[in-house]
Amino acid sequence: MEYETVKAEAFGRSLKGIGLNLLVRDVPGQCAFLRAVFGMRSHQVSADFAIVTYGDQVFQLHSDATYHANPLLGLVPENPPRGAGLEIRLYDSDPDEAVRRAGRVEAVILQAPADKPHGLREAYILCENGYAWVPSRPL
């Protein structure tokens, strides 16, 4: 699929399985964070929306304004962190490299890279929207 030109209806019909949609205050800013720290690509970036790809995975970002008639918006806290309790695990990202890159953008290193007993080296990086991004790789 050509994410830069796909129409909303065709994109929506193409989605299968489990989807991830993150509600953020600043879509272009979140896209910049994801590119700088994890090398993700963003498509059709606007103030309201973006399609984001991570390898062959795809997810969406929406601005708060696009959810004006959605009941979920009323549950989003005014003050950060917004994404408390959500871990977005990135199994194809080097945690040491991601933490190094995160030092160049607005991010909080919640946990430095560490080898875990479940066989992964991982770190916890919070973006300005409060989502916990967990770059991981096998030991």
N, C-alpha and C positions, 0 to 999 in steps of 0.2 A: 504494500500500500504506500502511496506517495503522501506522506503526512503533511507536506507543505501545501498541497492543493486539494486534499480530500474535503468534500462538503460535509457539513455537520450530520446530515441524515445518513449518508453512507458510512461515516465513521461510527456513528451510534449503532447502526445495524451490524457492524463488523465485530463489535465487542462480545467476548465469550468468557465463560468461566468466572473467576473472581476479578473484580475491578478495583482500582484504587483511584480515588479522587480526593485531592487535598484542597481544603478551603484555606486560602492565604490572603493576607492584606495587600501584598504587592507581587503580582504575577511575574513581571519582568525581573524583579529583584530576586525572587525565589529561583527563577530560571538561571540567573547569573550565579547564584550560590551552587546549584546543582552541577553546572558546567565547571566551575572553578574547583570544586572539591572532588567530584566524582566523574567528571568528563561526560556527563549526560548531555544529550542533545534535546533542544526544545524546538517545537514547530508551531507555526501559526500564533506566535506570541503576540498577545495584545494586553491591554490593561485588565481584561476580563478573563482570559482563557489561554491555556497552552496545552499542547500534546507533548509529553515528555517520553523519550525513549532511553532505556538502559539496556544495552545489548539488544536482545530481541523482545524485551518486555516493554509494555507501553502503559502509561498512566496519564492522568489529567490533573491540571491545576485550574481552579476557578477562584475568582475574586469574591470577596464578601458580597459585593453589589449584585452579582449574578444570582445570589440566593435570597433576594429580597422577599420572595413569596414562598420560600422553602422553610418548613418547620425546624430544620436543623440549625439555621442561623441563630435562633433564640437560645440555643444551648452553648454557643461559642462564647467563651469568656471575653470580656473587654480587655483584660490585662493578660499578658503572657504568663505562663506558657499555655499555648492553645492545645497542643497535641499530647498532653500528659497521658501516659499509659499506652501510647502507640509506639511500637518499634518498627521501623522500616529497615529490614535486613537486606543488605546488599552483598550477596555471597561472592560476587565477582570483583570486589574492590579491595585493594590492599589497605589495611587500616593504618599502617605507618605513613604511607603516602597521602592518604586522605587527611590525616591529622596535620601533616606538614602543610598541605594546601589550605586546610581550614584556618590555619594561623594567619592567612593573608586576606580573609574575608570575615564578615561579622558572623561569628559562630562561637559556641561554647563547647569546649572539650569536657564533657561530663565524665568520661573515663578514658584515660590514655590507652594505647594499644597494649593488650595483655593476652597471654596464652591461657585459654580456658580449658577446664577438664573435659568439656564436651567436644574437644578436638578442633577447635577454631581459635585463631588469633583474631581479636575484634577490638573495636573502640566504640565509644558512644559520642556522637557529635550532635549538638542541638543547633538547629537553624533558628533564625530570628522569629519564626512562627511557633517555636517550641516543639517541633517534631524531632524525635530521636532517630537519627540516621545511624545505622550500625554496619559499617564496612567490616567484612569478614573474609577470611581465607582459611583453608585447611592448614593444620600444623604439619 
